[in-house]
Amino acid sequence: MNRRVSAEPIALDIENFTHDGRGVARVDGKAIFVSGALVGERVVAKLTAKHRQYDEAEVIEILQASPDRVVPGCAHFGICGGCALQHLAPAAQIAAKQQTLLDNLSRIGDVTPKRILEPLQGDAWGYRRRGRLSVRHVEKKGRVLVGFRETNGKYVADLSRCPVVLPAVGERLTAIAELLASMDAVREIPQIEFACGDALTALVFRHLQPLSDGDLGKLKAFAEREQLAVMLQPKGLDSVHTLWPEHADLYFDIPRFDLRLDFDALDFIQVNAAINARMIDHALALLDVQADESVLDLFCGLGNFTLPLARVAKSVVGVEGDHALVARARRNAERNGIRNAEFFVADLSENQRDAAWAKRHYDRVLIDPARAGADKLIEWFPFKQVKRVVYVSCHPASLARDAGLLVRQHGFKLKAAGVMDMFPHTAHVESIALFER
């Protein structure tokens, strides 16, 4: 097969979206994924890659624009790979995500929700409180780049600011780059993790070689001047330690349930604080837990759902595979005076049927897995006594597959499903589904 890419531009009609936010056109039956194109548009594009099943292209001219096309809010859009949909109006973004969810449920799970939930939406800018920034010292430019990867994934995008990241980090990218450029170890720092708590923002500098006293002094001075916590990671996750201040207390509040959850800088937390709070309310409303009922929270993390559930249920059990997160969840329960919550460490991809916690009676179950979903768990877990299941998903395809299993293997009905815009301007689809007997 000829894999050479033609330099001749081609006119294309965009029919659909890919999972990563590119437009889909077809020529002689073969799909072409077009960066920068929206559904309903006619564009001129140039091919960038050819594959057996599909080709790739990028827009060079828009002949007929979608009515939903808007001017991107970031000067780096189209180069930086952090966002894929800034050129699409927010209402159209959420509609596209909702359609992606419904298409996946139908095509993969062969299920249709009885009711489509209203989408959860919040501020589309300055929302991201957790992430990883790449660092690259570019000799030819004589400067350091700090940001997300470019759309091609090969290079670090040359960013001056990032309007989707909380301003504590998003407005300091230039300052961070200048700091790194002044350091001896400029070539030995490949990435910086950031985590924003309600009262403090932490930067974790990964460094491949020990830092000089001069570099340590510059990092500490930067931390004090900017009032940020600076942490160092010389090796694995266990090597993370705080340079300044002496104690870096990271936490976020869930005011409705009178909760404060402590977390460490590299812990998983939901990236969008406002949507997280609404998601917790949403999930608990769908579960409809009664005061005399017991609840199981699977893939519980540091207790994001477990502890709010403990405020309304008779008892709640949280299960998670990460030992450190379970330890954090237990401390969070103790700190908040919660005595009706228990936490267990277990690999939920393996059969845990004989575990003591799995043999208990539960009225309601909440499932919040990683991208891979929960099919292995659904195969062995005894759902017979469970009245309701709420499934929180970060990947619509795995939710769709698991929804089919819950319906056909365990006798549930998919009562409702909808999306939550945890990541505005990206193609990421966060969703929630309710299953009932």
Secondary structure, DSSP 8 states (H G I E B T S, - for coil): -------S-EEEE--EE-TTS-EEEEETTEEEEEET--TT-EEEEEEEEE-SSEEEEEEEEEEE--TTB---SSTTBTTBTT-S-TTB-HHHHHHHHHHHHHHHIIIII----SEE---B---SSS-B-EEEEEEEEETTTTEEEEE-BBTTSSSB---S--TTB-HHHHT-HHHHHHHHHTSTTGGG--EEEEEE-SS-EEEEEE-SS---HHHHHHHHHHHHHHT-EEEEESSSGGG-EEEESS----EEEEGGGTEEEE--TTS---SBHHHHHHHHHHHHHHHT--TT-EEEEES-TTTTTHHHHHTTSSEEEEEES-HHHHHHHHHHHHHTT--SEEEEE--TTS--TTSGGGGS--SEEEE---TT-SHHHHHH---TT--EEEEEES-HHHHHHHHHHHHHHH--EEEEEEEE-SSTTSS--EEEEEEE-
